[in-house]
């Protein structure tokens, strides 16, 4: 179920599925939305948020995201995590 989020615009909220997940406090890491109605989060931006806001090391932030953020995926439509790949 979507809740009204003042940090996410109305037009974006209307494009999301009812069971899409909005990660509270991580709005700055939203990269966009998918055509299937889920939010797309930027992994690098999310890392930066936890490192700056919560004073985590990079290792701590990666572990936190892997366990506590990605761990909510089975609930509802979830979200999409975008990872940057380097060749």
For each residue, the residues with C-beta under 8 A, 3 or more apart:
1: 18 19
2: 13 16 17 18 20 22
3: 22
4: 13
5: 8 13 22 27
6:
7: 27
8: 5 12 13 22 27 30
9: 12 13
10: 13 14
11: 14 15
12: 8 9 15 16 33
13: 2 4 5 8 9 10 16
14: 10 11
15: 11 12 33 37
16: 2 12 13 20 22 33 37 38 39
17: 2 20 36 37 38 76 77
18: 1 2
19: 1 76 77
20: 2 16 17 37 38 39 76 77 78 79
21: 38 39 72 75 76 77 78 79
22: 2 3 5 8 16 27 39
23: 26 27 29 39 41 69 79
24:
25: 49 53
26: 23 29 30 41 46 49 69
27: 5 7 8 22 23 30
28: 45 49
29: 23 26 41 42 45 46 48 49
30: 8 26 27 39 40 41 42
31: 40 41 42 45 82
32: 39 40
33: 12 15 16 37 38 39 40
34: 37 38 39 40 80
35:
36: 17 77
37: 15 16 17 20 33 34 77
38: 16 17 20 21 33 34 77 78 79 80
39: 16 20 21 22 23 30 32 33 34 79 80
40: 30 31 32 33 34 79 80 81 82
41: 23 26 29 30 31 45 46 79 80 81 82
42: 29 30 31 45 46 82 84
43: 46 47 65 81 82 83 84
44: 47 48 84
45: 28 29 31 41 42 48 49
46: 26 29 41 42 43 49 50 61 65 69
47: 43 44 50 51 58 61 62 65
48: 29 44 45 51 52
49: 25 26 28 29 45 46 52 53 54
50: 46 47 53 54 56 60 61 64 65
51: 47 48 54 55 56 57 58 61
52: 48 49 55
53: 25 49 50
54: 49 50 51 61
55: 51 52
56: 50 51 60 61 64
57: 51 60 61
58: 47 51 61 62
59: 62 63
60: 50 56 57 63 64
61: 46 47 50 51 54 56 57 58 64 65
62: 47 58 59 65 66
63: 59 60 66 67
64: 50 56 60 61 67 68 69
65: 43 46 47 50 61 62 68 69 70
66: 62 63 69 70 71
67: 63 64 70 71
68: 64 65 71 72
69: 23 26 46 64 65 66 72
70: 65 66 67 73 81
71: 66 67 68
72: 21 68 69 75 78
73: 70 78 79
74: 78
75: 21 72 78
76: 17 19 20 21
77: 17 19 20 21 36 37 38
78: 20 21 38 72 73 74 75
79: 20 21 23 38 39 40 41 73
80: 34 38 39 40 41
81: 40 41 43 70
82: 31 40 41 42 43
83: 43
84: 42 43 44
85:
86:
87:
